[in-house]
């Protein structure tokens, strides 16, 4: 009988470690955000999908140290009930890097900003991401695509490459040699595609939005009916403005954009814009951040704008705080978008609850 207290003493730490994380009730921007196992959510540069009553969060899986800036594992997936968005269940690795050194997604490549959409026609879940080939820094500037039968995967890698090789933009410059030499240089092999998102319009048409021409210009390119290939139609936006981190959303029949300037890993003042048609013209609206540290966008960079499930006109800015010296410690800054004078703004909140937006 005297052995029972000893046995309990040995078991209690194990039981405590296995116990699920207590439910959380609020989002605290910039704080450590735990999943259902008590681990910091590891889904950086994330994208989101509403499907089957849950919101699915896909992002870059990081490891400790600077090695985490390359893909050592792949794309991580989490999910939350659509009426929650605070408590997230670890769904595992959706897309794994390859152990084949000849693969474009070989371990040690760079996989950034994965975005997943569901194709109603094919029934497939389609993941696009910015891909840099192992050992080449950011020179490859490719877009990768993978598909799965379930939102959490596993995703099967299809291909990667530059965008629309040999096809001129719909709004090609009159004198590309003078106005857009990088666009002209890349025309035969395809346009560069770095920071990116995928936007699906009300009619089901999907668009790939990405930083191009060494980040000098954004481009929007239409995807085909399967969402796995480009159609050849694309336009150049904000030439010479050096924009990245695109997030695209729709409200009141208009198209809205939030992105950032190009200052490496360091935060900067966000950018915003609006258009009546997705192909433009687009009108810049300035920095949407408000309050202290607005010039640094609250030390974050945009990655997605998430409509509140059930209230699509209520929108949430989803941003990342990058920590390149210890990539796994990157934090998430989520803030409700507040509309002022017809423009989206991002006032800071120490804590907030999605339930209060309903």
C-alpha positions as CSV (number, residue, x, y, z in Angstrom):
1,X,0.0,0.0,0.0
2,X,2.9,2.4,0.7
3,X,3.8,2.1,-3.0
4,X,0.6,3.9,-4.1
5,X,1.7,7.5,-3.2
6,X,5.0,6.9,-5.0
7,X,3.2,5.5,-8.1
8,X,0.9,8.6,-8.1
9,X,3.9,10.9,-7.8
10,X,5.4,9.3,-10.8
11,X,2.2,9.3,-12.9
12,X,1.0,12.9,-12.1
13,X,3.6,14.7,-14.3
14,X,2.8,12.3,-17.1
15,X,-0.9,12.9,-16.8
16,X,-0.4,16.6,-16.6
17,X,1.7,16.6,-19.7
18,X,-1.0,14.6,-21.6
19,X,-3.8,16.8,-20.4
20,X,-5.3,19.0,-23.1
21,X,-4.7,22.7,-23.0
22,X,-7.6,24.5,-21.1
23,X,-9.9,26.4,-23.6
24,X,-8.9,29.9,-24.3
25,X,-11.3,32.8,-24.6
26,X,-9.4,35.6,-26.2
27,X,-6.8,36.5,-28.8
28,X,-3.8,38.4,-27.5
29,X,-1.9,39.8,-30.5
30,X,1.8,39.1,-30.3
31,X,1.6,36.7,-27.4
32,X,2.5,33.0,-27.5
33,X,-0.6,31.2,-28.9
34,X,-1.0,27.5,-27.8
35,X,-2.7,24.7,-29.7
36,X,-4.6,21.9,-28.1
37,X,-1.4,20.2,-27.0
38,X,0.0,23.3,-25.3
39,X,2.5,24.0,-28.1
40,X,3.0,27.4,-29.8
41,X,1.0,27.3,-33.1
42,X,3.6,26.7,-35.8
43,X,1.9,28.0,-39.0
44,X,3.7,31.2,-40.1
45,X,2.8,33.2,-43.2
46,X,-0.6,31.6,-42.9
47,X,-3.6,31.1,-45.1
48,X,-7.2,30.1,-44.1
49,X,-10.0,28.0,-45.4
50,X,-13.6,27.7,-44.2
51,X,-14.8,24.1,-44.8
52,X,-17.2,21.7,-43.1
53,X,-17.9,24.0,-40.2
54,X,-14.3,24.5,-39.3
55,X,-11.6,27.1,-40.2
56,X,-8.4,25.5,-41.4
57,X,-5.1,27.3,-40.8
58,X,-2.1,26.5,-43.0
59,X,1.4,27.9,-42.5
60,X,5.1,27.5,-42.6
61,X,6.4,25.0,-40.0
62,X,9.5,26.5,-38.4
63,X,12.3,24.9,-36.4
64,X,14.5,26.7,-33.8
65,X,17.3,29.0,-35.0
66,X,18.0,30.5,-38.4
67,X,17.6,27.0,-40.0
68,X,13.9,27.6,-39.5
69,X,13.9,30.1,-42.3
70,X,14.2,27.2,-44.7
71,X,11.7,24.3,-45.0
72,X,12.9,21.5,-42.7
73,X,9.4,19.9,-42.2
74,X,6.8,21.5,-44.5
75,X,3.4,23.1,-44.2
76,X,1.6,22.7,-40.9
77,X,-2.2,22.6,-40.5
78,X,-4.5,23.5,-37.6
79,X,-8.3,23.8,-37.4
80,X,-10.8,25.5,-35.2
81,X,-14.6,25.4,-35.0
82,X,-16.0,28.2,-37.2
83,X,-17.6,29.9,-34.2
84,X,-14.4,29.9,-32.1
85,X,-11.1,31.0,-33.9
86,X,-9.3,31.0,-30.5
87,X,-8.7,27.4,-29.8
88,X,-6.9,25.4,-32.5
89,X,-6.4,21.7,-33.0
90,X,-3.2,20.4,-34.4
91,X,-4.0,18.5,-37.6
92,X,-0.4,17.6,-38.4
93,X,1.8,18.3,-41.4
94,X,-0.3,18.9,-44.5
95,X,2.6,19.0,-47.0
96,X,5.9,17.4,-46.2
97,X,9.3,18.3,-47.7
98,X,11.0,15.6,-49.7
99,X,14.0,13.6,-48.8
100,X,14.9,13.4,-52.5
101,X,17.5,16.1,-53.1
102,X,16.4,16.3,-56.7
103,X,12.8,17.3,-55.7
104,X,11.9,21.0,-56.0
105,X,10.6,20.7,-52.4
106,X,13.7,19.0,-51.1
107,X,14.4,19.5,-47.4
108,X,16.2,22.9,-47.1
109,X,14.2,24.6,-49.8
110,X,12.1,27.7,-48.9
111,X,8.4,27.3,-48.7
112,X,6.5,30.5,-47.8
113,X,2.9,31.7,-47.4
114,X,1.0,28.6,-48.3
115,X,-2.7,29.2,-49.2
116,X,-5.4,26.5,-49.7
117,X,-8.6,26.8,-51.6
118,X,-11.3,24.2,-52.2
119,X,-12.3,23.5,-55.8
120,X,-16.0,22.6,-56.0
121,X,-15.7,21.3,-59.5
122,X,-13.0,18.7,-58.9
123,X,-13.6,18.3,-55.1
124,X,-9.8,18.8,-54.5
125,X,-8.1,21.0,-52.0
126,X,-5.5,23.0,-53.8
127,X,-2.4,24.5,-52.1
128,X,-0.3,27.2,-53.6
129,X,3.0,28.5,-52.1
130,X,6.0,30.6,-52.8
131,X,8.9,28.2,-53.5
132,X,12.7,28.9,-53.6
133,X,14.9,26.0,-54.6
134,X,17.4,24.7,-52.1
135,X,20.7,26.5,-52.1
136,X,19.6,29.3,-54.4
137,X,18.5,31.9,-52.0
138,X,15.6,33.8,-53.5
139,X,16.7,33.6,-57.1
140,X,14.2,30.9,-58.3
141,X,11.1,32.9,-57.3
142,X,8.7,30.1,-58.2
143,X,5.1,29.2,-57.4
144,X,4.4,25.7,-56.3
145,X,1.1,23.8,-56.2
146,X,-0.1,20.6,-54.5
147,X,-3.5,18.9,-54.1
148,X,-5.3,16.8,-51.5
149,X,-8.6,15.0,-51.0
150,X,-9.0,16.4,-47.5
151,X,-8.3,19.8,-46.1
152,X,-5.7,18.5,-43.7
153,X,-4.0,16.5,-46.4
154,X,-1.7,14.8,-47.1
155,X,-1.0,17.1,-50.1
156,X,0.7,15.7,-53.2
157,X,3.1,18.1,-54.9
158,X,2.3,18.6,-58.5
159,X,4.8,21.1,-59.9
160,X,6.5,24.5,-59.5
161,X,7.8,27.2,-61.8
162,X,7.6,30.8,-62.9
163,X,4.2,32.3,-63.9
164,X,2.9,32.5,-67.5
165,X,6.2,32.0,-69.5
166,X,6.2,33.6,-72.9
167,X,2.9,35.4,-72.3
168,X,2.8,39.3,-72.1
169,X,0.7,41.0,-69.4
170,X,-2.7,42.4,-70.3
171,X,-1.3,45.8,-69.4
172,X,2.2,45.3,-70.8
173,X,4.2,48.6,-70.7
174,X,4.5,50.5,-73.9
175,X,8.3,50.5,-73.7
176,X,9.2,47.5,-71.5
177,X,12.9,47.8,-72.1
178,X,12.8,51.2,-70.4
179,X,9.8,50.9,-68.1
180,X,10.0,47.3,-66.9
181,X,13.3,45.7,-67.8
182,X,12.9,42.8,-65.3
183,X,9.5,42.0,-66.6
184,X,10.9,41.9,-70.1
185,X,13.9,39.9,-69.1
186,X,11.7,37.2,-67.4
187,X,9.1,37.1,-70.2
188,X,10.5,34.0,-72.0
189,X,10.8,31.9,-68.8
190,X,7.9,33.3,-66.8
191,X,7.4,36.0,-64.2
192,X,8.9,35.9,-60.7
193,X,6.5,34.9,-58.0
194,X,7.4,35.6,-54.3
195,X,5.1,36.7,-51.5
196,X,1.7,35.5,-52.5
197,X,-2.0,34.8,-51.8
198,X,-4.9,33.1,-53.5
199,X,-8.2,34.9,-53.9
200,X,-11.5,33.2,-55.0
201,X,-14.1,35.6,-56.3
202,X,-17.9,35.3,-55.9
203,X,-18.2,33.6,-59.3
204,X,-15.7,30.9,-58.3
205,X,-12.8,32.3,-60.3
206,X,-9.5,32.0,-58.5
207,X,-6.6,34.4,-58.8
208,X,-2.9,34.2,-57.8
209,X,-1.6,37.4,-56.4
210,X,2.2,37.7,-56.0
211,X,5.2,40.0,-55.7
212,X,7.1,40.0,-59.0
213,X,9.9,41.7,-60.9
214,X,12.3,41.5,-57.9
215,X,9.4,42.8,-55.7
216,X,9.1,46.0,-57.8
217,X,5.6,45.1,-58.9
218,X,2.7,43.0,-57.8
219,X,0.9,40.9,-60.4
220,X,-2.6,39.2,-60.4
221,X,-2.9,36.1,-62.6
222,X,-6.1,34.1,-63.2
223,X,-6.2,30.4,-62.5
224,X,-8.0,27.8,-64.6
225,X,-11.1,25.9,-63.5
226,X,-9.1,23.3,-61.6
227,X,-7.2,26.1,-59.7
228,X,-3.9,24.2,-60.5
229,X,-2.7,26.2,-63.5
230,X,-2.6,29.7,-64.8
231,X,-4.8,30.7,-67.8
232,X,-2.3,33.2,-69.3
233,X,-4.2,36.3,-68.3
234,X,-2.4,38.6,-65.8
235,X,-1.8,42.2,-65.0
236,X,0.9,44.3,-63.4
237,X,-0.1,46.4,-60.4
238,X,1.7,49.2,-58.5
239,X,4.8,49.2,-60.8
240,X,7.9,50.5,-59.1
241,X,6.2,50.6,-55.6
242,X,8.1,47.6,-54.1
243,X,5.2,45.8,-52.4
244,X,5.0,42.4,-50.8
245,X,2.8,40.4,-48.3
246,X,-0.4,40.7,-50.4
247,X,-3.8,40.1,-48.8
248,X,-6.9,40.5,-50.9
249,X,-10.5,40.6,-49.9
250,X,-13.9,41.8,-51.1
251,X,-16.5,43.9,-49.4
252,X,-19.5,46.0,-50.6
253,X,-18.7,44.9,-54.2
254,X,-15.2,46.4,-54.1
255,X,-11.8,44.7,-54.0
256,X,-9.5,45.6,-51.2
257,X,-5.8,45.1,-50.7
258,X,-3.5,45.2,-47.6
259,X,0.2,44.6,-48.1
260,X,3.6,46.0,-47.1
261,X,6.7,47.7,-48.3
262,X,9.9,45.8,-48.8
263,X,12.3,46.1,-45.8
264,X,13.5,42.5,-45.4
265,X,12.4,40.9,-42.1
266,X,12.0,44.3,-40.5
267,X,8.4,45.6,-40.2
268,X,7.3,48.8,-42.0
269,X,4.2,50.8,-42.6
270,X,1.5,48.7,-44.3
271,X,-0.1,49.6,-47.6
272,X,-3.8,49.5,-48.6
273,X,-5.7,50.0,-51.8
274,X,-9.1,49.6,-53.4
275,X,-10.5,48.8,-56.9
276,X,-13.9,48.4,-58.5
277,X,-12.6,45.5,-60.6
278,X,-10.0,42.9,-59.7
279,X,-7.9,43.8,-62.8
280,X,-7.9,47.5,-61.6
281,X,-7.3,50.3,-61.8
282,X,-6.3,50.2,-58.1
283,X,-6.2,53.3,-55.9
284,X,-3.8,53.4,-52.9
285,X,-5.3,54.4,-49.6
286,X,-2.2,54.6,-47.3
287,X,-1.2,52.9,-44.1
288,X,-4.2,51.3,-42.4
289,X,-2.5,50.8,-39.0
290,X,-3.6,53.2,-36.3
291,X,-2.1,54.3,-32.9
292,X,1.3,53.7,-31.4
293,X,3.7,51.7,-33.6
294,X,1.4,52.3,-36.6
295,X,4.5,53.1,-38.7
296,X,5.6,49.5,-38.0
297,X,2.1,48.0,-38.5
298,X,2.2,46.9,-34.8
299,X,5.5,45.1,-35.6
300,X,3.7,42.8,-38.0
301,X,3.3,42.0,-41.7
302,X,0.1,41.1,-43.5
303,X,-0.5,37.5,-44.5
304,X,-4.3,37.1,-44.9
305,X,-7.6,38.9,-44.3
306,X,-10.1,36.4,-42.7
307,X,-13.8,37.0,-43.0
308,X,-15.6,36.1,-39.7
309,X,-17.5,32.9,-40.5
310,X,-21.2,33.7,-40.7
311,X,-20.5,37.5,-40.9
312,X,-18.5,37.9,-44.2
313,X,-18.4,41.7,-43.9
314,X,-16.7,41.4,-40.5
315,X,-13.0,41.0,-41.3
316,X,-9.9,40.1,-39.3
317,X,-6.4,41.2,-40.3
318,X,-3.9,38.2,-39.8
319,X,-0.3,39.2,-39.6
320,X,3.0,37.7,-38.6
321,X,5.9,39.0,-36.4
322,X,9.0,37.5,-38.0
323,X,12.0,36.5,-35.8
324,X,14.6,35.3,-38.3
325,X,17.3,34.5,-35.7
326,X,14.9,32.0,-34.0
327,X,12.2,31.4,-36.6
328,X,10.0,29.2,-34.5
329,X,9.4,32.1,-32.1
330,X,7.5,34.1,-34.7
331,X,4.2,35.5,-33.2
332,X,0.8,36.2,-34.7
333,X,-0.9,39.6,-34.7
334,X,-4.6,39.3,-35.4
335,X,-6.8,42.5,-35.3
336,X,-10.4,43.3,-36.2
337,X,-10.5,45.6,-39.2
338,X,-12.4,48.8,-38.3
339,X,-13.8,50.9,-41.1
340,X,-13.3,54.7,-40.9
341,X,-14.4,57.1,-43.7
342,X,-14.8,54.1,-46.0
343,X,-11.3,52.8,-45.4
344,X,-10.0,49.7,-43.6
345,X,-8.0,50.5,-40.4
346,X,-6.1,48.5,-37.9
347,X,-6.3,50.0,-34.4
348,X,-4.3,48.1,-31.8
349,X,-5.9,45.9,-29.1
350,X,-4.1,44.1,-26.3
351,X,-6.7,41.4,-26.3
352,X,-10.1,40.8,-28.0
353,X,-12.6,38.0,-28.5
354,X,-14.0,36.9,-31.9
355,X,-17.3,36.2,-30.1
356,X,-17.7,40.0,-29.5
357,X,-17.7,40.6,-33.2
358,X,-20.8,38.5,-33.8
